[in-house]
Amino acid sequence: MADDCRICTAEAVQTAESGLAQASRFPAPAFDNHLVVGTTAHKDLADVTPDEWHAIGELIGQLAREAGGGPDFEKLYLLAIGDADKGHFHLHLVPKRTADPGLGTFIFGPDGWNAKRG
């Protein structure tokens, strides 16, 4: 655990049965119920073990099933963005409601990644 890591210091809302993965509320959420799911140990992507990957996958599946309620729920985004993770692998689980703008067209559109390519 690192004291300056937002993933390490966030309060876990759910932990995989194995204890190898946890979900926490993201400290600077993009949307309501924005969670991060990752290893409980402080490590980089290349160091994640097969058992940890399995625990992360099980936890994401469980959270996805739980998130599916509500009339305005549309889908879940699963994102890996490593800009400021300080060596703590995690994925973002972001619910999209019907009224929320889509992220795909922004990320791949003229103002997103495609603008940076040309």
N, C-alpha and C positions, 0 to 999 in steps of 0.2 A: 504494500500500500504506500502511495506517495501522497504527502500532505497537500501538494499543489495540483493534484489530479482531480478534475471535476467528476470523473467516473468513480474513482476510489472513495471520494468524500460524499457522494450522493447517497441518500437513503434508499436502500433496495426496497422495491415494492413487491418483488417476487424473486425467489431463488429456485433454480433447478434442483430437483430432488438429490442429484449427485453433489450439489454444492459447487460445481465447476463453472456455472454461469449465473448471471443475475440480470434483472431488469430494474432500471431506476428511472425516475422522472428526470428528463433532461433539464438542466438548470436554466437554459435560455430557449424555451420551446418555440418552435415555428408554428405549431398548432396546438390546440387543446389535446391533452393525453399523449403528447410526444414523449416516447420512451427511448432509452438506449438499452440495448441488450448486448452483453459481452462477457468476457471472462471475468471471474472473480479475482484472478491473479493479474498483476500488472505485467503485461507482456505485449510484444509486437505481433502483428499478423503472422509472420513467418514462424513464430514460436508456438502458435496455437496447436494443441495436440488433437488427435482424432477424437478422444473422449470429450474434450472441451467443445469441439465442433458439434458433436452429437448433442451435448447438453444445451448449447446455444440453439440448435435446430428444434429440439423438443420444446424449449421455453418459448421460442417464437411461434411455433404451432399452437401452443396452449393460449398465448396472448392473442393470437389472431382469431381463434375460436371465440374467446371471451369478448373481443372487440366488435364482433359482428352484429351486436344488437343495436336497436334504434332505427327509426324510420329514415333518418337523414344520412346514415352511414353508407358510403359507397365502396370504399376499398382501403387497403393498407399499402403504404409505400414502405419498402425496405431499402435503406440507403447505407452505403459505406462511404464516409467522407473523412479522410485522414489529415485534414489541415492542421488541427491543433490538439490531437489526442494524446500527446506526450507519452507515446509508447504503451497506451492501454487500448487494446483492440476492442472495438464495439461496433454495433450496427444501430442505425436509427430506425425505429418503428413508428411511422407517422400515419395516423388515421386521416383519411380524406372524406369529408362530408360533401354532400351534393352541392352545397353553396360555395365550397372552397375552390379556388382556382387550381387547375391542373399543374403539376410540376413538370411533366414530360415536355410540354411545348415550351416552357421557359428554359429548361436545361438544354434541350436540343434545338431550340429556335434561334432566331437571329440575334437575340439579346443574351443568349446563354453560351454554351460551349461552341456552337457553330460560328459565332462571331469571333471567337478567339483563334479559330483555325485558319482564317483567310487573311 
